[in-house]
Amino acid sequence: MHDVDSINEEEVKKKRGYLHIAHTFLISNDPKYFSKYEQLYDITMNIDSILPIKVRELIAIALLASRGQYEAMKLHIKRALDNNTSVKEIIESLKIAMFYCGAPSLIYGIEKLIEYLQEINMMDEKTSDR
């Protein structure tokens, strides 16, 4: 993304796992800003630092659940699992969100976790061991 006049939406979608309508809008209307936004996203979520990506994804899951952003949480569940996070660790992050933000964070967060596990055919009686 060196040339801010020619941001490739497909590359962004591949890297992030999704492309929100707001991203598309920013790419079209303010590619320079979007380029800087992507740099910040990479520094925060993609480049290994003090906190491993796995831990950052667990934090993102808890924060999104606490804000009721359950659909957005699914991407971070995928990224967490891709970074060797167990289902039990994801559940633990949702339990922390519940403690500070209420039961819906846990209940609806687990609902989205189950939906995603079913989508990738990873839902069975031993799922929590993974």
C-alpha positions in Angstrom: 0.0 0.0 0.0 2.7 2.5 -0.9 0.7 4.3 -3.6 -2.3 5.7 -1.7 -4.1 6.5 -5.0 -4.4 2.8 -5.8 -5.4 0.8 -2.7 -6.4 -2.7 -3.7 -9.6 -3.6 -1.9 -9.1 -7.3 -2.5 -5.7 -7.2 -0.8 -7.2 -5.4 2.2 -10.0 -7.9 2.3 -7.6 -10.9 2.1 -5.4 -9.4 4.9 -8.2 -8.5 7.2 -10.6 -11.4 6.4 -13.4 -8.9 5.6 -14.0 -5.5 4.1 -16.5 -3.4 5.9 -18.6 -0.9 3.8 -16.9 1.9 5.7 -13.5 0.7 4.5 -14.7 0.7 0.9 -16.1 4.2 1.4 -12.8 5.5 2.9 -10.7 3.8 0.2 -12.8 5.6 -2.5 -13.1 8.9 -0.7 -10.0 9.3 1.3 -7.3 6.7 0.3 -4.6 8.7 2.1 -6.4 8.5 5.4 -7.3 4.8 4.9 -3.7 4.0 4.2 -2.7 5.5 7.6 -5.6 3.7 9.3 -4.4 0.4 7.8 -0.9 1.1 9.1 -2.3 1.7 12.6 -4.3 -1.5 12.3 -1.2 -3.5 11.3 0.8 -2.1 14.2 -2.0 -2.9 16.6 -3.2 -6.3 15.4 -0.7 -7.9 13.0 2.9 -7.1 14.0 4.1 -9.2 16.9 5.2 -7.1 19.9 5.1 -7.5 23.6 1.6 -9.1 23.5 1.5 -12.0 21.0 -1.2 -11.8 18.3 -3.1 -14.6 20.1 -3.5 -12.4 23.3 -4.4 -9.3 21.3 -7.2 -11.4 19.5 -8.5 -12.5 22.9 -8.6 -8.9 24.1 -10.4 -7.9 20.8 -13.0 -10.7 21.4 -13.7 -9.6 24.9 -13.9 -5.9 23.9 -16.2 -6.6 21.0 -18.4 -8.8 23.1 -18.6 -6.2 25.8 -19.8 -3.6 23.2 -22.3 -6.0 21.7 -20.4 -6.3 18.4 -21.0 -10.0 18.1 -20.8 -10.2 14.3 -17.4 -8.4 14.2 -16.2 -10.7 16.9 -16.4 -13.7 14.5 -13.4 -12.5 12.5 -11.4 -12.2 15.7 -12.5 -15.7 16.7 -11.1 -17.0 13.4 -7.9 -15.1 13.8 -7.5 -16.3 17.4 -8.0 -19.9 16.3 -5.5 -19.4 13.5 -3.0 -18.3 16.1 -3.3 -21.4 18.2 -5.8 -20.2 20.7 -8.0 -22.9 22.3 -11.8 -22.7 22.5 -11.4 -22.7 26.3 -9.2 -19.5 26.1 -11.8 -17.8 24.0 -14.5 -18.8 26.5 -12.3 -17.4 29.3 -12.0 -14.0 27.5 -15.9 -14.0 27.2 -16.2 -14.8 30.9 -14.0 -11.8 31.7 -16.2 -9.6 29.5 -19.2 -10.9 31.3 -17.8 -10.0 34.7 -17.3 -6.3 33.7 -20.1 -5.8 31.2 -22.9 -8.3 32.0 -24.2 -11.7 31.0 -25.1 -10.8 27.4 -21.4 -10.4 26.7 -21.0 -14.1 27.6 -24.2 -15.6 26.3 -24.3 -13.9 22.9 -20.5 -14.1 22.6 -20.7 -17.9 23.1 -23.6 -18.0 20.6 -21.3 -16.4 18.0 -18.5 -18.7 18.9 -20.8 -21.7 18.4 -22.0 -20.4 15.1 -18.4 -20.0 13.9 -17.3 -23.4 15.1 -20.3 -24.9 13.3 -19.4 -23.0 10.1 -15.9 -24.5 10.1 -17.1 -28.0 11.2 -15.3 -27.8 14.5 -18.3 -28.1 16.8 -18.6 -31.4 18.7 -18.6 -32.7 22.2 -14.8 -32.3 22.5 -14.6 -28.8 21.0 -13.4 -27.3 24.3 -10.3 -29.4 24.2 -9.1 -27.6 21.1 
